Amino acid sequence: MSPTSPSAPARAGLATALLVPAAFLGGCSLIGGDGCHGTGGDLKRLAAEPVLGTAPARAAEPANYRGTGVTTGCDDDSSGAPWLHADRLYAFPGGPGDVVAHYTRAAAAAGWRPERDPSAVAAPASVEGACWTRTEHGRHLLLTVDFRTGYISPAPEVGSGIAFEVSAGSKADGSGGGEATCWH
């Protein structure tokens, strides 16, 4: 059997099915505005947070992320102020407790305060991460170490170790609360 081409009405229906959702998405941005517009300077400041470049000894970028370094993003789900963040992914041959202990020291040295007692999350093998906060120039900042990296694509290649992401974030308006709190 030879392949047949779809009829003109079928092609028109397919084009409409593909274009209508795109038009609605574009319309949402026009109506709701772009909450991420003008946040480039804040993202640069977050990316320059020195603690993002610190890592426990023997930690390195995952094999399939070499050269990536710090990435930044602005998440605007239209339910409040957009969330700005700078992130760095690491592979580590040790355990979560070693990572939390390292960042507890590094964060304290940089003026961050624990959101929750880091020793309470350092022991369990199922630890999700740890958080610290700081206020800088009236802006509430959140530092997280997150071991839940299953959402990252492609999955970080870590060999026999673990992957973790360290992130500095803030609401675009600098306020606290909402995402500006630890998930624990």
RODO-2510 file (C-alpha; in nm, 4 decimals, decimal comma):
residues 184
     n   res          X          Y          Z
     1     m     0,0000     0,0000     0,0000
     2     s     0,1240     0,3428    -0,0802
     3     p     0,0950     0,6213     0,1752
     4     t    -0,1824     0,8676     0,1157
     5     s    -0,1683     1,2365     0,1951
     6     p    -0,4325     1,3793     0,4254
     7     s    -0,7153     1,5718     0,2715
     8     a    -0,7202     1,9499     0,2805
     9     p    -0,9872     1,9605     0,5570
    10     a    -0,7802     1,7216     0,7705
    11     r    -0,4679     1,9382     0,7219
    12     a    -0,6648     2,2517     0,8127
    13     g    -0,8024     2,0816     1,1252
    14     l    -0,4513     1,9772     1,2300
    15     a    -0,3161     2,3281     1,1742
    16     t    -0,5982     2,4752     1,3828
    17     a    -0,5394     2,2213     1,6613
    18     l    -0,1722     2,3219     1,6725
    19     l    -0,2152     2,6993     1,6402
    20     v    -0,5057     2,7652     1,8780
    21     p    -0,3155     2,6608     2,1954
    22     a    -0,0171     2,8708     2,0840
    23     a    -0,2442     3,1722     2,0384
    24     f    -0,3862     3,1273     2,3896
    25     l    -0,0376     3,1014     2,5376
    26     g     0,0684     3,4190     2,3612
    27     g    -0,2490     3,5909     2,4743
    28     c    -0,1827     3,4965     2,8377
    29     s     0,1546     3,6631     2,8227
    30     l     0,0054     3,9768     2,6734
    31     i    -0,2717     3,9934     2,9315
    32     g    -0,0710     3,8891     3,2381
    33     g     0,2496     4,0679     3,1495
    34     d     0,5965     3,9228     3,1868
    35     g     0,6917     3,9145     3,5545
    36     c     1,0439     3,8092     3,4578
    37     h     1,1038     4,1201     3,2472
    38     g     1,3855     4,3317     3,3894
    39     t     1,5190     4,0679     3,6305
    40     g     1,8549     4,0190     3,4554
    41     g     2,0503     4,2195     3,7154
    42     d     1,8970     4,0261     4,0042
    43     l     1,9739     3,6957     3,8301
    44     k     2,3370     3,8029     3,7810
    45     r     2,3657     3,8860     4,1518
    46     l     2,2218     3,5470     4,2472
    47     a     2,4607     3,3702     4,0085
    48     a     2,7526     3,5528     4,1705
    49     e     2,6705     3,4181     4,5196
    50     p     3,0087     3,2739     4,6288
    51     v     2,8501     2,9790     4,8094
    52     l     2,7339     2,8373     4,4723
    53     g     3,0982     2,7794     4,3824
    54     t     3,1869     2,6039     4,7057
    55     a     3,1476     2,2296     4,7232
    56     p     3,2767     1,9508     4,9419
    57     a     3,6188     1,8116     4,8507
    58     r     3,5892     1,5595     4,5614
    59     a     3,2593     1,7093     4,4401
    60     a     3,2538     1,7951     4,0703
    61     e     3,0083     1,8634     3,7936
    62     p     2,8428     1,5400     3,6784
    63     a     3,0214     1,3847     3,3803
    64     n     2,7420     1,4844     3,1410
    65     y     2,7232     1,8444     3,2729
    66     r     3,0910     1,9459     3,2580
    67     g     3,1343     2,3118     3,1733
    68     t     2,7759     2,4018     3,2603
    69     g     2,8574     2,5901     3,5821
    70     v     2,5856     2,8112     3,7286
    71     t     2,2539     2,8365     3,5463
    72     t     1,9831     3,0934     3,6167
    73     g     1,6108     3,1052     3,5700
    74     c     1,2940     3,2982     3,6402
    75     d     0,9799     3,0979     3,7127
    76     d     0,6627     3,3003     3,6615
    77     d     0,3545     3,0907     3,7263
    78     s     0,1376     3,4040     3,7494
    79     s     0,0228     3,3234     4,1047
    80     g     0,2482     3,5803     4,2670
    81     a     0,5920     3,7292     4,2331
    82     p     0,8177     3,5277     3,9983
    83     w     1,0867     3,3105     4,1587
    84     l     1,4435     3,3950     4,0528
    85     h     1,7130     3,1337     4,1026
    86     a     2,0752     3,0486     4,0276
    87     d     2,1616     2,6786     4,0439
    88     r     2,4660     2,4548     4,0272
    89     l     2,4647     2,0767     3,9950
    90     y     2,7284     1,8546     4,1549
    91     a     2,8186     1,4863     4,1748
    92     f     2,9697     1,3687     4,5020
    93     p     3,1203     1,0328     4,6060
    94     g     3,0121     1,0753     4,9716
    95     g     2,6751     1,0947     5,1413
    96     p     2,4149     1,3652     5,2029
    97     g     2,5360     1,4248     5,5603
    98     d     2,8822     1,5229     5,4299
    99     v     2,7264     1,7681     5,1843
   100     v     2,4968     1,9248     5,4457
   101     a     2,7876     1,9581     5,6909
   102     h     2,9992     2,1325     5,4263
   103     y     2,7253     2,3803     5,3328
   104     t     2,6380     2,4422     5,6967
   105     r     2,9932     2,5714     5,7471
   106     a     3,0112     2,7564     5,4133
   107     a     2,6692     2,9181     5,4585
   108     a     2,7473     3,0336     5,8135
   109     a     3,0750     3,1872     5,6963
   110     a     2,8836     3,3823     5,4287
   111     g     2,6169     3,5117     5,6695
   112     w     2,3382     3,2639     5,5921
   113     r     2,1201     3,1371     5,8809
   114     p     1,9739     2,7862     5,8900
   115     e     1,6061     2,7776     5,7979
   116     r     1,5874     2,4587     6,0058
   117     d     1,8481     2,2881     6,2205
   118     p     2,0873     2,1288     5,9642
   119     s     2,1926     1,8601     6,2138
   120     a     1,8328     1,7365     6,2155
   121     v     1,8514     1,6574     5,8433
   122     a     2,2166     1,5521     5,8174
   123     a     2,1767     1,2017     5,9624
   124     p     1,8936     1,0290     5,7699
   125     a     1,9818     0,8579     5,4428
   126     s     1,6542     0,9837     5,2930
   127     v     1,7372     1,3507     5,3480
   128     e     1,5846     1,5769     5,0816
   129     g     1,8116     1,8738     5,1470
   130     a     1,8777     2,1698     5,3700
   131     c     1,8011     2,5430     5,3580
   132     w     1,9462     2,8716     5,4803
   133     t     1,8190     3,2286     5,4536
   134     r     1,9699     3,5726     5,4461
   135     t     1,8450     3,9245     5,3882
   136     e     2,0569     4,1408     5,1619
   137     h     1,9634     4,4971     5,0653
   138     g     1,6063     4,4305     5,1820
   139     r     1,5760     4,1150     4,9677
   140     h     1,4914     3,7794     5,1309
   141     l     1,7257     3,5140     4,9870
   142     l     1,7025     3,1367     5,0168
   143     l     1,9953     2,8965     4,9793
   144     t     1,9053     2,5318     4,9269
   145     v     2,0953     2,2084     4,8876
   146     d     1,8613     1,9613     4,7220
   147     f     1,9240     1,5887     4,6770
   148     r     1,5977     1,5375     4,4860
   149     t     1,7451     1,5516     4,1348
   150     g     1,5131     1,3027     3,9646
   151     y     1,3391     1,5824     3,7726
   152     i     1,6612     1,6919     3,6006
   153     s     1,6944     1,5872     3,2370
   154     p     1,9200     1,4380     3,1329
   155     a     1,9764     1,2584     3,4627
   156     p     2,3146     1,3560     3,6107
   157     e     2,5814     1,0887     3,5582
   158     v     2,7369     1,0436     3,9012
   159     g     2,8833     0,6934     3,8956
   160     s     2,8603     0,5402     4,2417
   161     g     2,7983     0,8753     4,4133
   162     i     2,5069     1,1086     4,4618
   163     a     2,3903     1,4196     4,2791
   164     f     2,2846     1,7402     4,4470
   165     e     2,1875     2,0895     4,3402
   166     v     2,2803     2,4028     4,5301
   167     s     2,0584     2,6999     4,4575
   168     a     2,0290     3,0653     4,5617
   169     g     1,6860     3,2141     4,5024
   170     s     1,4535     3,5014     4,5754
   171     k     1,1140     3,6293     4,4767
   172     a     1,1461     3,8944     4,2081
   173     d     1,0023     4,1517     4,4478
   174     g     1,2453     4,0444     4,7237
   175     s     0,9721     3,9498     4,9709
   176     g     0,9823     3,6423     5,1942
   177     g     0,7263     3,3648     5,2275
   178     g     0,5864     3,1210     4,9728
   179     e     0,8744     2,9709     4,7786
   180     a     1,1123     3,1773     4,9919
   181     t     1,0890     2,9179     5,2666
   182     c     1,2423     2,5737     5,3006
   183     w     1,0342     2,2764     5,1867
   184     h     1,0825     2,0848     5,5139
***
